[in-house]
Amino acid sequence: MPGILAAVALTARSLRIDHLPAEVRSDLDPFRVGIRSGLLWKGNDRTLAGIGELRRIPIERPGGFVEAQRQLAAERAEQPEGGSAPEPGTGPVAFGAFDFDPTTDGELIVPEYVLCRTLSGGLWLTAVGDSAAPDPTEDDEATIARALAGLPEVEPGNEPTTMTLSSMVPPEQWRDDIVGRARDLIRSGELDKCVLARELVVTADAPFDPAVIMARLDQTFPTANLFMVDGFFGASPELLVARLRDVVRAHPLAGTLPRSTDPDRDRTLAAELLASDKNRWEHRITIDWLLDTLLPFCSYVDAEPEPSIVSLANVHHLGTRVEGRLSLPAASVLELIDALHPTPAVGGAPQKAALDLIADIEQADRGRYAGPTGWVDGHGNGEFAVSVRSAQFEEPDRVRLFAGVGVVGDSDLQAELDETRAKFKAILGALIQP
C-alpha cells in the first residue's frame, strides 16, 4: 500500500538508457508512459513519467516545503559513474499538484520508477526502493521490464459522444455581479487587480480516457507544460518557476485576447493585445512582483525588456521570460514556489486584498486550478507550472474545470466573460472530438 515505506530509508538507482537498442527503448517514451500511469510532466526542458506509488510526503502550507525537500533529499541516491553531477530529474523524484489556496495542505507523490528524457535526448530510468532494493546487480533490461510491468493495463471502451456543461454560476450573473463588483472596488482604489475564475462541470455519456485527452492536448498545445497528477491534468502555457542546478527561470503570462480563424484578423488581435494599455498594465504588475519576490534568492535576476505575444490554439497572451542565477546555497524549487505562489497573474494585487476578495465573491473552491503543479528531485531541481487550462477528474465520466480573468479598472465585463469562454476551449476541445 502507498505510504507503508514512509519511515524506511529509500535508495534510488538511476540508469542512463538512451544507449540501449531502439527495440528496448521503444516502450520507454516518457510521454506515452506518463499518460498511462497518471504521473506526467512534459515541459520545454524535460519530460518525466512516474510509475507506481511508493510513498507520499505530506506538506503543511504555508511554510512546509523546506521540510518536504529535506525528506526527499534524505533518500539515498547512488552516485553516477565518474562522480559527475547528478542529472536533474534523476535520483529520488516526486510529483506534486497543490491547491490554489496557499493555506491548504498538500503532498508529494514519490513513484517507484521515474523515466526522464532531457531536451538533448538523454534518457534515464530511476528505480526507488527500500534499503534492499533496487538491486544494483540487476540487469538493466530486467529493471526496465520490472518498471513497465507496473503500468496499468489499457482497457478499451466506448469513447464519449456527448457531454453536458453545467455553469455553477450563470454566466451573466458571474459577469455582472462578480466581475462587476470587483471592477467597482478596483475603481474605488481598494486594490489594483483581482483575478476571478468561473467554474464548469462536464458530464459525459461514457468514461473519459485520460490518455486520449492528454494526447489531444499535446497535439493541440505542443509548447505548453503538460501534466497529470492524482487525476488532475492540463496544458498550461505558464511556467511558474523552474530550478535546474543554479539557474532559475519563469515565464509569467498576463493579458489575453481570443484568437480568430481569419489570419488577417488574428494578426490584428495580436497587435491590439501588444498595444493594449489595460493588458500591458495587468502584465507589468505581475512582472514587477515576480522580480521583487525572486531577487532575495538570486545573485542576479532579470526579465526581457518588453513582453511578447505567446500564441496558443485558442488565445494570444502577453508573456515575458525571466531568468536568474540562484545565490548559494541554492533554494530548492519547493522553496521558490512557496514564495512565488500565487502570483498577481492568478491572484491579483495587492495579494492579500485580492485573495480576500476572491474568497468573498467567487462562490467556488478552485481546488488545484491555478495552483503549482510539477516535479522536484532530491537536489531541489524541478519545474512547476501555474495550473491554468486544467481540470480535475471527479468521476471517470465527470470533470471540473475553471477559467480565469484578470480584472482591472479598465475591464470590459462582456470581454472578460468572452475571455473565459475562449480559455475553456483548451480543455473542452480535448474531452470529445468528432
Secondary structure, DSSP 8 states (H G I E B T S, - for coil): -TTTTTTS--EEEEEE-TTS-HHHHTT--HHHHHHHHS-EEE-SSEEEEEES--EEEEE-TTT-HHHHHHHHHTSEE---GGG----TT-SSEEEEE--SSTTS-EEEEE-SEEEEEETTS-EEEEEEESTT-S-TTS-HHHHHHHHHTTS-----------EEEEESS-HHHIIIIIIHHHHHHHHTTS-SEEEEEEEEEEEESS---HHHHHHHHHHH-TTSEEEEETTEEEEES-EEEEEETTEEEEE-EEEEEE--SSHHHHHHHHHHHHH-HHHHHHHHHHHHHHHHHHGGGEEEEEE-SS-EEEE-SSEEEEE--EEEEE-SS---HHHHHHHH-S-TTTSEESHHHHHHHHHHHS-S--TTTTSEEEEEETTS-EEEEE--SEEEEEETTEEEEEEEEEE-TT--HHHHHHHHHHHHHHHHHHH---
